[in-house]
Amino acid sequence: MDIRPSLVTEEGQNAVQELMKDFDVLFVDNLSCLARISDENANSAEWGKMQEFLLKLRRLGKTVFIIHHAGKSGEMRGSSAKEDVLDESIKLKIPKNYDPSEGARFEVHYSKGRHVHGESAKPFEAKLHTLLNGGLDWKIETLEDVVEQAVLKAYDDEKAAEGKPPSLRGLATIVSGELGEEICHSKVRRVLKKAGRM
């Protein structure tokens, strides 16, 4: 017998709601295990029950974090209707130049943000690192900052090695290789101009 509640059943919802009397936050880890739906790709009556439950919790002032897995395409598994009742939905991506020896490092992209806009909505990279005292801390940088730092470092390294400023196309090739994504020479030019190196 499975002791995990299914959040698409009244019994499962009542059990969770009873447990939440003294708590304001619910973590659903993960959606496929705790909202057992016969067909994830269908916008089914089962999922409708789950949406109603999420809306009920919202009315009660509860916050719900739902963890869901990506499919082979890298996108959310199943129907996109799962995002309809959500205020925010984020997608975690592995950076193209990621090395497992780095530990926890990933990109955060908003795929939906009702209350997120402007600078706050820009994708960013998060990296967990160890402090000198042994504690842990997150380093957060926008993806633009990551590219800018890579361009400036490559510029300084190449200039020091060659004794003259490197070509924009050469820098673009170096940075593209380091980041694992195509960086065009016009982007390199903008970064260098902004930094006063052109």
N, C-alpha and C positions, 0 to 999 in steps of 0.2 A: 504494500500500500504506500502511496506517495504522500508524505507529510507536508509537502510544500503546498500552500494555498494556490489555487488558480484564480487570478484576479478577474477572470471573465465569468465566474460563477458567483451567485449571491452568497453562498456559503463562504467562499474565499474572501470576498469583499467584506463581509461582516466580521470575519476573524481578524483581518488586517485593521479594520476600523476600530475594533475593540482594543487591539494592541496599541493603537495610536492615540488613545485618550490622553495620555500624558506626554505625547510627543508632537512636534510640529513639522517634522521632516521625515519623509519616507524615501528610501533608496530601493528601487526595483532593479536588482542585479541578478539576472538579466531578463529582458522582456520575454524572450522565447521560453524561458523556464517558468516564469511566474504568470504569464498570460498565455496559457496553452491554447492556441487557436489552430483549428484544423487546417486552414489554408492562409498562410501569411500574405499571400499575394492578393487575396480578395478583400474587398471592403465589406466585410461580413457583419451579420447581426452580432456575432461574438465580439468583434472589435467595437461595435456600437455600445455594448454593455461596458466594456473597458473605458471608453470615452466618457460615458455617463458617470462612472465611478470616479474618474479623474476630475471631472467638473464638480462632483459632490464634495470631494476633498478640498478643492479650491474654495468652494463656498464656505467650508468649515475653517478656512484660513491655514490649511496645510500646504506644504511645499512638497512636490514630488520630483525626484530625479530618476529618470528612466535610462538605464544603460541597455543599448541594443547593438547588435553586431552588424558589421558590413558584410555584404555578399562578395562574390569573386570580383565583381566590377569595382569594388571599393565604395559603392553606394549602400545606403541602408537596405537591409533585407526586407522584402515584402512591399506592401502597398504604401505609397506616400501619404495616404490618409491618416497614418499614425501621427503625423505632425500637425494635423488640423487643430487639436485642442491645446497644443503646446504654446507657451509664450516664447520660449527660446529652444533652439535645437543647434547643437554644435557637432562638428565632425572632426575627429582627431585623425591626422595623417602622419605617416612616417616621412621625415625629410628625405629627399632623394639621396643626399650624401651621408645618411645616418650610418653609424658603425655601432654594432651591439655593445662594444666595450664602453660606449658613452653612457650607458644606463638609460634612465628615463629622459627622453628628448623627443618632442613631437610638435607638430603644427596644429593650431586650433583655428578652425574656420566656422563662422556662423552660417548655417544654412537657413535659419529663420531667427529673427530677433524682433519681437514686437516692441520691446523697450530699449533696443540697442541701435544706435545710429551714429553717423559721423566717425570720428577717430576711434571710438570704442568698438565699432563694428569691423575694423580692419583685422585681417588674419594676423596671428602672432605665433612666435615659437616659444615654447616653455621647456626649460631644462632644469632638472633637479641636480644640485651640486652639493658637495660636502664642504662645510665651513671649517676653518682652522681649529675650532673648539670641538669638532666632531659632529656638530649639529647639521641639519639639512636645510636648504633654502632653494626657492625657485628663482631662476633667472628668466625674466620675461622680456622679449624683444619683438617688435613688429617685424614682419618678413622683409619690409623695406629696409629696416635697420640692419638686418642680417646681410642683405645684398650690399648695402653701402659699406659696411665694415670689411667685407670680403674684397671689394674693389679697392678701398684705401690701403688695406694690408698688401694686396698684390702690387699696387702702384709703388708703395714704399719699398717692398722687397726687390722689385725689378729695377727701380731707380738706384738702389744701393748696390745691386749686383752689376749693373751696366754703366753706372755713372751718368746716365741721362734718362729723361722720362720715357717710359715705354709707349709703344703705339696703342691706340684705342682698341684696334682689332686684336692685337696680341693680348691685352689685358682682358678683353671679353672672352677670349679662348681660355685663358688661365682660370678666370672666375667661373666660367661655365663648367669647367672640369672639376673645380673644387666643390661647387654647390650641386652638381649633378643635374643642372637645368640650364637651358639656353638663356644666356644674358647677351643682349645685343650691344654693339659698340656705342649706339646712341644713349643707352642707359648708363654706360660707363662714363660717357662725356658729361651727362647731367650730374652724376654723383661727384665727379672731379670738379666741375664748375661750382657746385653747391659748397664744396669743401675748400674752394679757393686754390685749387691746384692746377688750374688751367688759365 
